[in-house]
Amino acid sequence: MRKTMKNIRRYFFTGVAVILPLALTFWILKIIFQKIDQWLLQPLLPYFKDYLGPLSLEVVGRIIILILFIFLLAFLGFLINFLFFRKLFSSFEHLILRFPFVGKIYKTIKQISVAIVGEGKNIFTKVVLVEYPYKGKYCIGFLTSEAEEVLNAAAGEELVAVFIPTTPNPTSGVLIYFPKEEVKLLDLTVEEGMRLVISAGTAHAKVND
């Protein structure tokens, strides 16, 4: 009974760790969309109501909000390239991380975002299938890089670095160096591989011949 309750508690907090970052992300996006609609779109719509019907006005409005949101994110990314704004953002980020619960959520969201989009570069280059933790047992992993020469020399063969995430929370996992010939590439994008991990294997995977 004690073991069952322990497992239930562990699964509960795993579920919370997955759901809360997603819920917080959607909540933040919703607020941003609402503010754009309230401050920019609504004051302008009366000028177009004579040219567009109610439904068309609503559709055009949502499209404008989406375009403005994309440009807002691009502009924010542009500002981060400057030292002043980078330091300002780092200070704000440090402040958020000091709050135990909120900081944990923010860190999880950032880890997932960095894992997927790589902040302008691909951290995970390929989705792979490896035998782990035993022969005949397979895991989904993400190829991150080729091993340093010192590691290849120590192992006596060419190695590659593979990150194996946990399910359903891909922000934790293990980094393992496998012989290159033991790593099988999958015909999946990194995003598809992430969805495969988070969905506990419900997505369809195709293996390269």
C-alpha positions in Angstrom: 0.0 0.0 0.0 2.8 2.4 0.9 4.6 1.6 -2.4 1.4 2.2 -4.3 0.8 5.6 -2.6 4.4 6.5 -3.3 4.0 5.7 -7.0 0.8 7.7 -7.2 2.5 10.7 -5.6 5.4 10.4 -8.0 3.1 10.2 -11.0 1.1 13.1 -9.7 4.1 15.4 -9.4 5.4 14.2 -12.8 2.0 15.2 -14.3 2.1 18.6 -12.5 5.6 19.2 -13.9 4.4 18.6 -17.4 1.0 20.3 -17.2 1.9 23.5 -15.3 4.6 24.7 -17.7 2.2 24.2 -20.7 -0.7 25.8 -18.8 1.4 28.8 -17.8 2.7 29.2 -21.4 -0.9 29.2 -22.8 -1.9 31.6 -20.0 0.9 34.0 -20.9 0.1 33.8 -24.6 -3.6 34.5 -23.9 -2.8 37.6 -21.9 -0.5 38.9 -24.6 -3.2 38.3 -27.3 -5.8 40.0 -25.1 -3.6 43.0 -24.5 -2.8 43.4 -28.2 -6.5 43.2 -29.0 -7.4 45.7 -26.3 -4.7 48.3 -26.9 -4.1 48.1 -30.6 -6.8 46.3 -32.5 -10.0 47.4 -30.8 -9.3 51.2 -31.3 -8.7 50.6 -35.0 -11.6 48.2 -35.8 -14.4 50.9 -35.9 -12.7 52.5 -38.9 -13.1 49.2 -40.9 -16.6 48.1 -39.8 -18.2 49.9 -42.8 -16.1 47.8 -45.2 -16.2 44.4 -43.5 -19.0 42.3 -42.0 -18.9 41.2 -38.4 -17.4 37.8 -39.2 -14.8 39.1 -41.6 -13.9 41.8 -39.1 -13.3 39.1 -36.4 -11.2 37.0 -38.7 -9.1 39.9 -39.9 -8.7 41.0 -36.3 -7.3 37.7 -35.2 -5.0 37.5 -38.2 -3.6 41.0 -37.3 -3.1 39.9 -33.7 -1.2 36.9 -34.8 1.0 38.9 -37.1 1.7 41.5 -34.5 2.5 38.8 -32.0 5.0 37.2 -34.3 6.7 40.6 -34.9 6.7 41.3 -31.2 8.6 38.0 -30.5 11.0 38.8 -33.4 11.6 42.3 -32.0 12.2 40.9 -28.5 14.7 38.4 -29.9 16.4 41.3 -31.8 16.7 43.4 -28.6 18.3 40.5 -26.7 21.2 40.6 -29.1 22.2 44.0 -27.5 24.3 43.8 -24.3 22.1 46.2 -22.4 18.9 44.3 -23.0 20.7 41.0 -22.5 21.8 42.1 -19.0 18.3 43.5 -18.3 16.7 40.2 -19.3 19.3 38.2 -17.3 18.5 40.3 -14.2 14.7 39.7 -14.7 15.3 36.0 -15.3 17.4 35.8 -12.1 14.7 37.4 -10.1 12.1 34.9 -11.4 14.3 32.0 -10.6 14.6 33.1 -6.9 10.9 32.3 -6.4 10.8 28.5 -5.6 7.6 27.4 -7.3 7.5 30.0 -10.1 11.2 29.6 -10.8 10.8 25.9 -11.2 8.0 26.4 -13.8 10.0 29.0 -15.7 13.1 26.9 -15.7 11.1 23.9 -17.1 9.6 26.0 -19.8 13.0 27.4 -20.8 14.6 24.0 -20.9 11.9 22.7 -23.2 12.1 25.8 -25.4 15.9 25.6 -25.7 15.7 21.9 -26.4 13.3 22.4 -29.3 14.4 25.6 -30.9 18.0 25.8 -29.5 18.0 29.6 -29.2 19.0 29.9 -32.9 20.9 26.6 -33.2 20.0 23.0 -33.1 21.1 21.5 -29.8 19.6 18.2 -30.8 20.6 17.4 -34.4 18.9 14.0 -35.0 16.3 11.7 -33.4 17.9 8.3 -32.9 17.1 4.8 -31.6 19.6 3.1 -29.3 19.7 -0.1 -27.3 19.4 1.0 -23.7 19.5 0.2 -20.8 20.0 -3.5 -21.9 20.6 -5.3 -25.2 17.2 -5.9 -26.9 15.6 -2.9 -25.1 15.3 0.3 -27.2 15.0 4.0 -26.3 14.4 7.2 -28.2 17.3 9.6 -28.0 18.5 12.8 -29.4 21.9 13.1 -31.1 23.7 16.1 -29.7 27.3 15.9 -31.0 30.2 13.8 -32.0 32.5 12.9 -29.1 35.7 14.7 -28.4 38.9 13.0 -29.6 40.0 12.3 -26.0 36.8 10.2 -25.5 37.2 8.4 -28.8 40.8 7.5 -27.9 39.9 6.3 -24.5 37.1 4.1 -25.9 39.1 2.9 -28.9 36.2 3.7 -31.3 34.2 6.6 -32.6 31.5 7.7 -30.2 28.5 10.1 -30.5 26.7 11.9 -27.7 23.0 10.9 -27.2 20.6 12.5 -24.8 18.0 10.1 -23.6 15.0 12.0 -22.1 12.5 10.7 -19.6 8.8 10.3 -20.2 6.6 12.3 -20.0 9.0 15.1 -18.8 11.7 15.4 -21.5 13.6 18.1 -19.5 15.4 15.4 -17.5 17.3 12.5 -18.8 20.8 11.0 -19.2 23.7 11.8 -21.6 25.3 8.6 -22.9 28.1 8.1 -25.4 27.4 5.3 -27.9 29.5 3.7 -30.6 28.5 5.5 -33.8 27.5 2.3 -35.6 25.1 1.3 -32.8 23.0 4.4 -33.2 20.1 4.2 -35.7 18.7 7.4 -37.2 15.0 7.9 -37.2 13.0 9.6 -39.9 11.7 12.2 -37.4 12.2 15.9 -36.8 13.3 17.0 -33.3 9.8 18.3 -32.7 8.3 15.0 -33.7 10.7 13.2 -31.4 9.8 15.4 -28.5 6.1 14.7 -29.1 6.9 11.0 -29.3 8.5 11.2 -25.8 5.9 13.4 -24.2 3.0 11.3 -25.6 4.6 8.1 -24.2 5.1 6.5 -27.7 1.7 7.2 -29.2 3.2 9.0 -32.2 4.1 7.1 -35.3 7.8 6.7 -36.1 9.5 5.6 -39.3 13.0 4.2 -39.3 15.5 4.9 -42.1 16.5 1.9 -44.1 
